[in-house]
Amino acid sequence: MAESNNMTNNGDSLNYSKDECNDAACINCVNTNDMPIPVSKGLVESEEHVHSFGVCNDGDCEAGSHSKATHVPVSVNAKKLNKKRKKGSSVPKSDAADVEGAVSNQGNIHNEIAKLESALKLVTRQEPSNQPVKRIADAKHKTYKFWETQPVVGFDEKVAENCVIEEDKEVAEIRHEPYTLPSGFVWDTLNIDDDDVLKELYVLLNENYVEDDDQMFRFDYSQGFLRWALQPPGCRPEWYCGIRAAATRKLIGFISAIPATVVVYKVRRRMVEINFLCVHKKLRSKRVAPVLIKEITRRVNLAGCFQAVYTAGVILPRPLATCRYWHRSLNPKKLIDIKFSHLARNMTIQRTLKLYRLPELPSTSGVRELRESDVPQCCLLLNDYLQQFNLVPQFDADEFRHWFVPKSEIIYSFVVCQDDKITDFISFYSLPSTVMSHPVYNVLSAAYSFYNVSTRTPLPVLMNDALILAKNLGFDVFNALDLMQNKEFLEQLKFGIGDGNLQYYLFNWKCPAMDVSKVGLVLQ
């Protein structure tokens, strides 16, 4: 997303909000306390917010609800008195005594809060140091209680093989009953073909999925996009795994799996791609996420599949590769206005518009939209191109048709065709974001680079045409990961580097780590 904002998707596989809980078994929980810390408001004449760690747990506070926050009323008069004392001003003794008493009481309040926080940590078994980690060096000193029970590579493990971690199991060895949920919740397999159910999933993701670190933008997966992402050829209904509140039937959690043929260091394996892990914000202290992961694993295993690929914006045991998003402004004035990006130093808005200006039409002769009749030839072209990388999907014609034949406001694909031969290929998908609390704009239109093949047209030229096509379609920004050969054009075409990483992971498969330039797999 924005260079100044860390927003990971893409899509993101085990993608979730930036805040996480202190339960080492949970990778999707926010460390917030549902109950407010009691504070006597009668001690002070008036109040204003003081936020530990910059934010508070009060739902009415404009700063929002964040992890490990306390919300404490503080006497405004006490603050004014301190300012006067610093300036050497005289203060009446009676006022000073009142204020000293308020300050003393305030100290007692802080002590009581500290005791309450310690007690709450003991009750919820939270550890103060167990925070989301985004650096490998920090992750090595963190305990991952849940992931240490799973077939994944450890941080200090040296891997030379390219093989499974645990051998495939017979159906009789796999648990046949769903895992037990906390009291008050029930499993539900979502019927994605039902418009009402799909709308429920859309609402859950829109209100509880990925936000940027500053809570200014939130991914807005459309219902059409969700059907495209969740229903490729070979999909299975039982892999749309939901959790509902038993009393109200409200959807409060979800995780999905879709089938994919993945090639890892030339070894072809039928796997699943895990995506859309989401738990309602108010229920992230209930240890729901680990149960969702275990349940989708059980369901996938029953279908005879034992490996998975997923991505995450935080460090888990252990990343196979680490990518970074880059962003190219297409509508710089809007992006600056909504604070997605900012004016560079010594730049004016006019100079910025000139810097990012694009031609009206692509420069490559023969560029046109992908057609249904192009599928066999283009599928072969893409599969051949991907063979040079170490982690790639392998598409058959039906899968290629699903993922790449253009669908308005979802997927856009173009080819360069010369004498009935397709030589180059461009694709990007649409994933808008809701703009939070802006008086003019409520949607950020973002195009995400998908798969691109350059055999005749130089890659920078081809991708500049992609920018022009996206601009003409009304997109505000074009995003791309620095995987495959993308580094050849990112700086040249004026992309700016983002501030968040995207880690790739394999489940029940071990192999040597790989450079980002050898990753050829893109998850939505």
C-alpha positions as CSV (number, residue, x, y, z in Angstrom):
1,M,0.0,0.0,0.0
2,A,1.3,3.5,0.7
3,E,4.9,4.1,1.2
4,S,4.1,5.6,4.6
5,N,1.6,2.9,5.5
6,N,2.1,-0.8,6.2
7,M,-0.8,-2.7,4.8
8,T,-0.3,-6.3,3.9
9,N,-2.5,-8.6,1.8
10,N,-2.8,-9.8,-0.2
11,G,-3.4,-10.1,0.4
12,D,-2.9,-11.3,2.7
13,S,-2.8,-16.4,3.1
14,L,-2.6,-15.9,6.8
15,N,-3.3,-12.2,6.6
16,Y,-4.7,-10.2,9.5
17,S,-4.7,-6.9,11.3
18,K,-1.5,-5.5,12.5
19,D,-2.4,-5.8,16.2
20,E,-2.0,-9.3,17.7
21,C,-2.6,-10.8,21.1
22,N,-0.1,-12.0,23.7
23,D,-1.3,-15.6,23.4
24,A,1.6,-17.3,21.7
25,A,-0.8,-19.9,20.2
26,C,-2.7,-17.2,18.4
27,I,-1.5,-15.4,15.3
28,N,-4.6,-13.4,14.6
29,C,-5.6,-12.0,18.0
30,V,-5.5,-8.4,19.2
31,N,-4.1,-7.9,22.7
32,T,-6.9,-5.8,24.1
33,N,-8.9,-6.2,27.3
34,D,-12.6,-6.2,26.8
35,M,-13.3,-4.8,30.3
36,P,-12.3,-1.2,30.9
37,I,-10.0,-0.4,33.8
38,P,-12.1,1.3,36.5
39,V,-11.0,4.8,37.4
40,S,-12.7,7.2,39.8
41,K,-13.6,10.3,37.8
42,G,-14.7,12.2,40.9
43,L,-11.1,12.9,41.8
44,V,-10.7,15.6,39.1
45,E,-12.6,18.7,37.9
46,S,-12.2,17.9,34.2
47,E,-10.5,15.3,32.1
48,E,-8.4,14.7,29.0
49,H,-6.9,11.5,27.6
50,V,-3.4,10.3,28.5
51,H,-2.7,7.2,26.4
52,S,-0.1,4.6,27.5
53,F,1.7,3.6,24.3
54,G,-0.1,6.4,22.6
55,V,-3.6,4.9,22.5
56,C,-6.3,3.8,24.9
57,N,-8.9,1.0,25.4
58,D,-11.9,3.4,25.5
59,G,-14.1,2.7,22.5
60,D,-15.2,6.4,22.5
61,C,-11.7,7.7,22.2
62,E,-10.7,9.1,18.9
63,A,-7.3,7.4,19.1
64,G,-8.9,4.0,18.8
65,S,-8.5,0.7,20.6
66,H,-5.0,-0.8,20.6
67,S,-3.0,-3.3,22.5
68,K,-1.7,-2.8,26.0
69,A,-3.3,0.6,26.4
70,T,-4.6,2.3,29.4
71,H,-7.1,5.1,29.6
72,V,-6.6,7.5,32.5
73,P,-8.3,10.8,33.2
74,V,-5.9,13.6,34.3
75,S,-6.6,16.9,35.9
76,V,-6.2,19.7,33.4
77,N,-5.6,22.1,36.3
78,A,-2.8,20.0,37.5
79,K,-1.1,20.2,34.1
80,K,-1.6,24.0,34.0
81,L,-0.1,24.2,37.5
82,N,3.0,22.3,36.4
83,K,3.5,24.7,33.5
84,K,3.2,27.7,35.8
85,R,5.8,26.2,38.2
86,K,8.2,25.6,35.4
87,K,7.9,29.3,34.5
88,G,8.5,30.3,38.2
89,S,4.9,31.7,38.6
90,S,3.5,32.0,42.1
91,V,0.6,29.7,42.9
92,P,-1.8,30.1,45.8
93,K,-1.1,27.6,48.5
94,S,-4.7,26.5,48.7
95,D,-4.7,25.7,44.9
96,A,-1.4,24.1,45.2
97,A,-2.6,21.8,48.0
98,D,-5.7,20.8,46.0
99,V,-3.6,20.1,43.0
100,E,-1.0,18.2,45.0
101,G,-3.8,16.0,46.4
102,A,-5.1,15.4,42.9
103,V,-1.6,14.5,41.7
104,S,-1.1,12.2,44.7
105,N,-4.5,10.5,44.0
106,Q,-3.4,10.2,40.3
107,G,-0.3,8.3,41.4
108,N,-2.5,6.0,43.5
109,I,-4.6,5.4,40.4
110,H,-1.6,4.5,38.4
111,N,-0.5,2.0,41.1
112,E,-4.0,0.4,41.1
113,I,-4.0,0.2,37.3
114,A,-0.6,-1.5,37.4
115,K,-1.9,-4.0,39.9
116,L,-5.0,-4.7,37.8
117,E,-2.9,-5.1,34.6
118,S,-0.7,-7.6,36.4
119,A,-3.7,-9.5,37.6
120,L,-5.3,-9.5,34.2
121,K,-2.1,-10.9,32.6
122,L,-2.1,-13.7,35.1
123,V,-5.7,-14.5,34.5
124,T,-5.3,-14.5,30.7
125,R,-1.8,-16.0,30.8
126,Q,-0.4,-13.2,28.8
127,E,3.3,-12.4,28.7
128,P,4.3,-8.7,28.3
129,S,7.1,-9.5,25.9
130,N,5.0,-11.6,23.5
131,Q,4.3,-9.0,20.8
132,P,4.1,-9.3,17.0
133,V,7.5,-9.6,15.5
134,K,8.6,-8.3,12.1
135,R,12.3,-9.1,12.2
136,I,14.0,-12.5,12.2
137,A,16.5,-11.4,14.8
138,D,13.7,-10.6,17.2
139,A,11.7,-13.8,16.3
140,K,14.6,-16.0,17.5
141,H,14.0,-14.8,21.0
142,K,10.3,-15.3,20.9
143,T,8.3,-18.3,22.0
144,Y,5.7,-19.6,19.4
145,K,3.8,-22.1,21.5
146,F,1.3,-22.9,18.8
147,W,3.6,-23.1,15.8
148,E,6.1,-25.2,17.8
149,T,3.5,-28.0,17.6
150,Q,3.1,-27.7,13.9
151,P,5.1,-29.2,11.0
152,V,7.1,-26.1,10.1
153,V,10.8,-25.3,9.9
154,G,12.3,-23.8,13.1
155,F,14.4,-20.7,13.1
156,D,17.7,-22.4,14.0
157,E,17.0,-25.5,11.9
158,K,19.5,-26.0,9.0
159,V,17.7,-27.4,5.9
160,A,19.3,-28.9,2.9
161,E,16.5,-31.2,1.8
162,N,13.5,-30.4,-0.3
163,C,10.8,-32.8,1.1
164,V,7.9,-33.2,3.4
165,I,8.3,-32.8,7.2
166,E,5.6,-35.3,8.2
167,E,4.6,-38.2,5.9
168,D,1.0,-38.3,4.5
169,K,-1.5,-40.0,6.7
170,E,-4.2,-42.6,6.0
171,V,-7.7,-41.3,6.3
172,A,-8.3,-43.5,9.4
173,E,-5.5,-41.7,11.2
174,I,-7.1,-38.3,10.8
175,R,-9.5,-36.8,13.3
176,H,-13.0,-37.0,11.9
177,E,-14.8,-34.7,14.4
178,P,-14.4,-30.9,14.2
179,Y,-12.2,-29.4,16.9
180,T,-14.0,-28.1,20.0
181,L,-14.8,-24.4,20.0
182,P,-15.2,-22.1,23.1
183,S,-18.7,-22.2,24.6
184,G,-21.2,-20.1,22.7
185,F,-19.7,-20.7,19.2
186,V,-20.4,-23.2,16.5
187,W,-18.8,-24.3,13.2
188,D,-20.4,-23.4,9.9
189,T,-19.4,-24.3,6.3
190,L,-20.2,-21.2,4.3
191,N,-22.1,-21.6,1.0
192,I,-20.3,-19.0,-1.1
193,D,-22.9,-19.4,-3.8
194,D,-25.5,-17.9,-1.5
195,D,-25.5,-14.1,-2.0
196,D,-26.6,-13.5,1.6
197,V,-23.8,-15.7,3.1
198,L,-21.3,-14.0,0.8
199,K,-22.5,-10.6,2.0
200,E,-21.9,-11.8,5.6
201,L,-18.3,-12.8,4.7
202,Y,-17.8,-9.5,3.0
203,V,-18.9,-7.6,6.1
204,L,-16.7,-9.6,8.4
205,L,-13.6,-9.0,6.2
206,N,-14.4,-5.4,5.5
207,E,-14.8,-4.6,9.2
208,N,-12.2,-6.9,10.7
209,Y,-9.5,-7.8,8.2
210,V,-6.3,-5.9,7.2
211,E,-5.8,-2.3,8.1
212,D,-2.7,-0.2,7.6
213,D,-0.7,0.7,10.7
214,D,-2.2,4.2,11.0
215,Q,-5.8,2.9,10.6
216,M,-6.4,5.1,7.6
217,F,-7.1,2.4,5.0
218,R,-8.9,-0.9,5.1
219,F,-9.0,-3.6,2.4
220,D,-12.4,-3.7,0.8
221,Y,-12.8,-7.1,-0.9
222,S,-15.9,-7.0,-3.2
223,Q,-18.3,-9.9,-3.3
224,G,-17.2,-10.6,-6.9
225,F,-13.6,-10.6,-5.9
226,L,-14.3,-13.1,-3.1
227,R,-16.0,-15.5,-5.5
228,W,-13.0,-15.2,-7.9
229,A,-10.5,-15.8,-5.1
230,L,-12.4,-18.6,-3.4
231,Q,-13.8,-20.6,-6.3
232,P,-11.1,-21.8,-8.7
233,P,-11.5,-25.2,-10.4
234,G,-11.3,-28.0,-7.9
235,C,-12.4,-25.9,-4.9
236,R,-14.2,-27.8,-2.1
237,P,-17.2,-26.4,-0.2
238,E,-16.0,-27.7,3.1
239,W,-12.8,-25.6,2.8
240,Y,-14.8,-22.4,3.5
241,C,-14.6,-22.7,7.3
242,G,-16.6,-20.3,9.4
243,I,-17.5,-19.8,13.0
244,R,-20.8,-18.3,14.2
245,A,-22.1,-17.1,17.5
246,A,-24.5,-19.8,18.6
247,A,-27.2,-17.4,19.9
248,T,-27.3,-14.9,17.1
249,R,-25.8,-16.8,14.2
250,K,-23.5,-13.9,13.5
251,L,-20.3,-14.8,11.5
252,I,-17.3,-14.1,13.7
253,G,-14.5,-16.0,12.2
254,F,-13.3,-17.5,8.8
255,I,-10.5,-19.3,7.1
256,S,-10.3,-20.7,3.6
257,A,-8.3,-23.1,1.5
258,I,-8.1,-23.5,-2.3
259,P,-6.3,-26.1,-4.3
260,A,-3.2,-25.4,-6.3
261,T,-0.4,-27.2,-7.9
262,V,2.9,-25.7,-6.6
263,V,6.4,-26.5,-7.7
264,V,9.2,-26.1,-5.1
265,Y,12.7,-26.4,-6.4
266,K,11.4,-28.5,-9.3
267,V,9.4,-30.8,-7.1
268,R,5.7,-30.7,-8.1
269,R,3.2,-31.0,-5.3
270,R,-0.6,-30.7,-5.0
271,M,-1.1,-28.2,-2.1
272,V,-3.6,-25.7,-0.8
273,E,-3.3,-21.9,-0.5
274,I,-4.6,-20.7,2.8
275,N,-6.2,-17.3,2.8
276,F,-8.6,-14.9,4.6
277,L,-7.9,-15.9,8.2
278,C,-10.1,-13.4,10.0
279,V,-11.5,-13.2,13.6
280,H,-13.9,-10.5,14.8
281,K,-12.0,-7.8,16.6
282,K,-14.0,-8.2,19.8
283,L,-13.3,-11.9,20.0
284,R,-9.6,-12.1,19.5
285,S,-8.9,-13.0,23.1
286,K,-10.9,-16.3,22.7
287,R,-8.1,-18.3,21.1
288,V,-10.2,-18.7,18.0
289,A,-7.5,-18.4,15.4
290,P,-5.4,-21.5,16.4
291,V,-8.6,-23.5,16.3
292,L,-9.4,-22.2,12.8
293,I,-6.0,-23.2,11.6
294,K,-6.2,-26.7,13.1
295,E,-9.7,-27.2,11.7
296,I,-8.9,-26.2,8.2
297,T,-5.8,-28.4,8.4
298,R,-8.0,-31.3,9.4
299,R,-10.5,-30.8,6.6
300,V,-7.7,-30.5,4.0
301,N,-6.0,-33.6,5.3
302,L,-9.3,-35.6,5.0
303,A,-9.2,-34.7,1.3
304,G,-5.7,-36.2,0.9
305,C,-3.7,-32.9,0.9
306,F,-1.0,-32.4,3.5
307,Q,1.0,-29.3,2.3
308,A,0.0,-25.6,2.2
309,V,1.5,-22.3,1.2
310,Y,0.5,-19.0,2.9
311,T,1.8,-15.5,3.5
312,A,1.9,-13.2,6.5
313,G,3.0,-9.7,7.3
314,V,4.7,-10.8,10.6
315,I,7.5,-13.3,11.3
316,L,6.4,-16.8,12.1
317,P,8.5,-20.0,12.1
318,R,10.1,-19.9,9.5
319,P,9.9,-17.7,6.4
320,L,10.8,-19.3,3.1
321,A,11.3,-15.8,1.5
322,T,10.6,-12.2,2.3
323,C,9.1,-9.8,-0.2
324,R,8.4,-6.1,-0.1
325,Y,5.6,-4.1,-1.7
326,W,6.4,-1.2,-4.0
327,H,3.8,1.5,-5.0
328,R,3.6,3.6,-8.2
329,S,1.4,6.7,-8.0
330,L,-1.1,7.0,-10.8
331,N,-3.3,9.7,-9.2
332,P,-0.7,11.6,-7.0
333,K,-3.0,14.5,-6.1
334,K,-5.6,12.2,-4.6
335,L,-3.0,10.0,-2.9
336,I,-1.5,13.0,-1.2
337,D,-4.9,14.4,-0.3
338,I,-5.9,11.2,1.5
339,K,-2.4,10.9,3.1
340,F,-1.6,7.6,1.3
341,S,1.6,9.4,0.2
342,H,3.2,12.7,0.8
343,L,5.0,15.5,-1.1
344,A,8.6,14.7,-1.4
345,R,11.1,17.2,0.0
346,N,11.5,20.4,-2.1
347,M,8.6,19.2,-4.3
348,T,5.4,21.0,-5.2
349,I,2.2,19.4,-6.3
350,Q,2.7,20.7,-9.9
351,R,6.2,19.1,-10.0
352,T,4.8,15.9,-8.5
353,L,2.1,15.7,-11.1
354,K,4.7,16.2,-13.9
355,L,7.0,13.5,-12.4
356,Y,4.3,10.8,-12.4
357,R,2.6,11.8,-15.7
358,L,2.1,8.9,-18.1
359,P,1.4,8.8,-21.9
360,E,-2.3,8.4,-22.9
361,L,-1.7,5.1,-24.8
362,P,0.6,2.1,-24.5
363,S,3.8,2.3,-26.6
364,T,4.0,-1.4,-27.6
365,S,2.3,-2.3,-30.8
366,G,-0.2,-5.1,-30.7
367,V,-1.3,-4.7,-27.0
368,R,-4.9,-5.9,-26.5
369,E,-7.1,-7.5,-23.9
370,L,-6.8,-11.2,-23.3
371,R,-9.4,-13.3,-25.1
372,E,-10.9,-16.6,-24.4
373,S,-9.3,-18.0,-27.5
374,D,-5.9,-17.0,-26.2
375,V,-6.1,-19.3,-23.1
376,P,-4.2,-22.4,-24.5
377,Q,-1.3,-20.4,-26.0
378,C,-1.0,-17.9,-23.1
379,C,-1.2,-20.7,-20.4
380,L,1.7,-22.4,-22.1
381,L,3.6,-19.1,-22.3
382,L,3.2,-18.4,-18.6
383,N,4.1,-21.9,-17.4
384,D,7.2,-21.9,-19.5
385,Y,8.2,-18.5,-18.1
386,L,7.7,-19.6,-14.5
387,Q,10.1,-22.5,-14.8
388,Q,13.1,-20.3,-14.0
389,F,11.9,-19.7,-10.4
390,N,12.0,-21.9,-7.4
391,L,8.5,-21.4,-5.9
392,V,5.8,-21.3,-8.6
393,P,2.3,-22.4,-9.4
394,Q,1.5,-24.6,-12.4
395,F,-1.7,-23.8,-14.2
396,D,-3.8,-26.0,-16.4
397,A,-6.1,-24.4,-19.0
398,D,-9.2,-24.3,-16.8
399,E,-7.2,-22.8,-13.9
400,F,-5.7,-20.2,-16.3
401,R,-9.1,-19.4,-17.7
402,H,-10.5,-18.8,-14.2
403,W,-7.6,-16.6,-12.9
404,F,-6.8,-14.6,-16.0
405,V,-9.8,-14.1,-18.4
406,P,-10.8,-10.5,-17.7
407,K,-13.6,-9.8,-15.2
408,S,-14.6,-6.1,-14.8
409,E,-13.4,-4.6,-11.5
410,I,-11.7,-7.9,-10.5
411,I,-9.0,-9.1,-12.9
412,Y,-7.4,-7.4,-16.0
413,S,-5.2,-9.2,-18.5
414,F,-3.6,-8.1,-21.7
415,V,-1.3,-9.7,-24.3
416,V,1.1,-8.5,-27.0
417,C,0.2,-10.4,-30.2
418,Q,2.2,-10.3,-33.3
419,D,1.2,-12.4,-36.4
420,D,-1.2,-14.4,-34.2
421,K,1.6,-15.3,-31.8
422,I,1.4,-14.1,-28.2
423,T,4.8,-12.9,-27.1
424,D,4.1,-11.0,-23.9
425,F,1.5,-11.0,-21.1
426,I,0.3,-8.5,-18.5
427,S,-2.1,-9.1,-15.6
428,F,-3.2,-7.2,-12.5
429,Y,-6.2,-7.5,-10.2
430,S,-8.3,-4.8,-8.5
431,L,-8.3,-4.6,-4.7
432,P,-9.7,-1.3,-3.4
433,S,-9.4,0.0,0.1
434,T,-11.9,2.0,2.2
435,V,-10.5,5.4,3.1
436,M,-11.3,6.0,6.7
437,S,-12.7,9.4,7.9
438,H,-12.0,11.5,4.8
439,P,-14.4,14.3,3.9
440,V,-14.1,13.8,0.1
441,Y,-12.8,10.4,-0.8
442,N,-14.0,7.0,0.6
443,V,-12.3,4.6,-1.8
444,L,-8.7,4.1,-2.8
445,S,-8.6,2.2,-6.2
446,A,-5.5,0.0,-6.2
447,A,-4.2,-2.3,-9.0
448,Y,-2.0,-5.2,-7.9
449,S,0.5,-6.7,-10.3
450,F,-0.3,-10.4,-10.8
451,Y,1.7,-12.3,-13.4
452,N,3.6,-10.8,-16.3
453,V,5.7,-12.4,-19.0
454,S,8.2,-10.6,-21.2
455,T,9.8,-12.5,-24.1
456,R,9.9,-9.9,-26.9
457,T,9.1,-6.6,-25.3
458,P,11.6,-5.4,-22.6
459,L,10.0,-5.8,-19.2
460,P,10.3,-2.1,-18.2
461,V,8.5,-1.1,-21.4
462,L,5.9,-3.8,-20.9
463,M,5.2,-2.7,-17.3
464,N,5.1,1.0,-18.3
465,D,2.3,0.0,-20.6
466,A,0.6,-1.8,-17.7
467,L,0.8,1.5,-15.7
468,I,-0.9,3.3,-18.6
469,L,-3.6,0.7,-18.9
470,A,-4.3,0.8,-15.2
471,K,-4.3,4.6,-15.2
472,N,-6.9,4.6,-18.0
473,L,-9.0,2.2,-16.1
474,G,-9.3,4.7,-13.2
475,F,-6.8,3.2,-10.7
476,D,-5.1,5.5,-8.2
477,V,-2.0,3.4,-7.5
478,F,-0.3,0.4,-8.9
479,N,1.3,-2.0,-6.4
480,A,3.9,-4.7,-7.1
481,L,6.0,-7.1,-5.1
482,D,9.8,-7.2,-5.6
483,L,9.7,-10.9,-6.6
484,M,10.5,-12.6,-9.9
485,Q,12.1,-10.1,-12.2
486,N,10.2,-7.1,-10.9
487,K,13.3,-5.3,-9.6
488,E,14.3,-4.6,-13.2
489,F,11.5,-2.0,-13.5
490,L,10.5,-0.8,-10.0
491,E,12.9,2.1,-9.6
492,Q,13.1,2.9,-13.3
493,L,9.3,3.3,-13.4
494,K,9.3,5.5,-10.3
495,F,7.8,3.0,-7.8
496,G,8.3,3.9,-4.2
497,I,9.3,1.2,-1.7
498,G,6.7,0.3,1.0
499,D,7.5,-0.1,4.7
500,G,6.1,-3.6,5.3
501,N,7.4,-7.0,4.4
502,L,5.4,-10.0,3.2
503,Q,6.7,-13.4,4.3
504,Y,6.1,-16.6,2.3
505,Y,5.6,-19.8,4.3
506,L,5.2,-23.5,3.5
507,F,3.3,-25.9,5.8
508,N,4.6,-29.5,6.2
509,W,7.4,-28.9,3.7
510,K,11.0,-28.1,4.3
511,C,13.5,-26.7,1.8
512,P,16.3,-24.1,1.7
513,A,15.3,-20.5,2.0
514,M,15.3,-18.6,-1.3
515,D,16.0,-15.1,-2.6
516,V,13.0,-13.0,-3.4
517,S,14.0,-13.0,-7.0
518,K,13.4,-16.7,-7.1
519,V,9.8,-16.5,-5.9
520,G,7.3,-16.9,-8.7
521,L,4.1,-17.3,-6.8
522,V,1.5,-14.5,-6.1
523,L,-1.3,-14.9,-3.7
524,Q,-4.4,-12.6,-3.8
